[in-house]
Amino acid sequence: MSDFSSSSLTLRKIIAVTGVVILILTISTYVLYQARNLIQGPSIELYGSYFPEHHEKTLLLEGQTHNIVKLTLNGKEIHTGADGSFSHTVILENGYSILTLHAQDRFGRTTSLVREYVYVPLDTPQDEV
């Protein structure tokens, strides 16, 4: 009868250790999942295709940000929605323009997205471009 009780005690220990290991793995997975935003840092995504040559004086920049507290366009702050979406109209200068989107998260980490545009009115002859 002592063999049976000692093997039962070993089985209980195995079950207890297995339960603790599963609990630790579950908590670790949950913590890593919740920390993914801290690990990834800020990001900026612009919608639509990028074509450097633009024939209209105004340009609509629309996009989505993740994990940011501040977004600027050439140093001027742009407000984002609660979901991180933004929409901003830019008036292009004649010729060459550089637009720099700069995002910062709450820990001071930053990312930038630079786009270059050339404003060419439709009535401009191609030889002048």
ABEGO torsion letter per residue (X at the ends): XAAAAAAAAAAAAAAAAAAAAAAAAAAAAAAAAAAAAAAAEBBBBBBEBBBABBABABBBBBBBBBGBABBBBGGBBBBBBAAGBBBBBBBBBBEBBBBBBBBBBAAGBBBBBBBBBBBBBAABBAAAX
